[in-house]
Amino acid sequence: MPIARPAASVALEGVELRVLQIPLVSPFTTSFGTEHVREVIVVRALTSDGEGWGEIVTGAAPLYSSEYTQGAWDVALRWMIPALLDRYTLAPEDVATMLRPFVGHRMAKAGLELAVLDAALRAESRPLGEYLGAVRTHVPSGVSVGIQHDPAALVEAVGGYLDEGYVRIKIKIKPGRDIADTAAVRDAFGAIPLQVDANSAYTLADLDTLAELDRFDLLLIEQPLQEDDLVDHATLARRLRTPVCLDESIVSEKAAVDAMALGAASVINVKAGRVGGYLEAVAIHDLCRDAGVPVWCGGMLETGIGRAANAALAALPGFTLPGDVSAASRFYARDIVTEPAVLEDGHVRVPTGPGLGVQIDPVALDDFTIARETVRR
Ligand code: NPG
């Protein structure tokens, strides 16, 4: 149990799920595709003491991982929510245990756990950051920049984000869009904190190309190989000077233990959705801090719900590298919370109100909702 003081139990009376489609301010291209709209599932836990909010960060298609909207929607409504409603009172710390019989579907589990946790903490008037162990009031904000039309367009995009104050740049790469893109950014901006993210686009056959990246003094290369390529990542890590960071491969605390034991990762990206919840994310943080392995908080284009929770998580002491916790405006012209995250001197504030510390904008929520279903006891 990674939490110093557990939350009080709640009486869960129902759970509402909504599928939202929120337009992006500009298309976001990674090695696995281009998105114009963020499709996401918002969870509302209905308890006898009030409501709580969570977010299931699956996308429309199973491209980043095997999870996707309709799969998460089905498993949550058919299996997970009934299992939670089966027990009248439950502690947020019990949610993961109750959902453990259902294999995989970690993003769905994480969204449900967060909604129950938010409800419990709001009822206690306790901020999520304090509950998780946050030690900072603001977290340094990095930005993830998608693949652009060409290296010149990438330089222009990166320049805009640096002007806004982002303290670390991550660029997406894929085969054929790696060396020239990285060189262009280094040439234009000198020794800025820079890292690259391949989203599993390479194999060990690309070793020579990946080794060429060594000359750019990158903070790290993120997830060059496939999710289950731990041994290949260890082989690659021995051949590169650039630190290898794992994202997709780190699906649990156990996966992090294994990756570290194999030498497959010298840096770890923690995403609560990918690992099944914020409590598992704290456990991975604790593991890495104890082992002296740098960790940072990743992002999944969260709405104001997950963005608030990520800021709270990223404020834990072991997060020694800037994360992908950017301002809401990086992705959205309109958020579903009344006070979207903003960039202040390169940092995002950790909310201090009860629970997530943000309020839902009910009109925006309704405007983006394309499907809705409620399960009650
Ligand atoms: O700032 O929220 C953010 C986006 C950070 O690049 C980012 N996320 O592979 O890490 C990733 C990528 C991603 C986004 C992956 C959405 C999957 C879905």
Residues whose N, C-alpha, C, O or C-beta is under 5 A from the ligand:
A	BS01	NPG	Y64 S144 N199 G299 M300 L301 E302 D324 S326
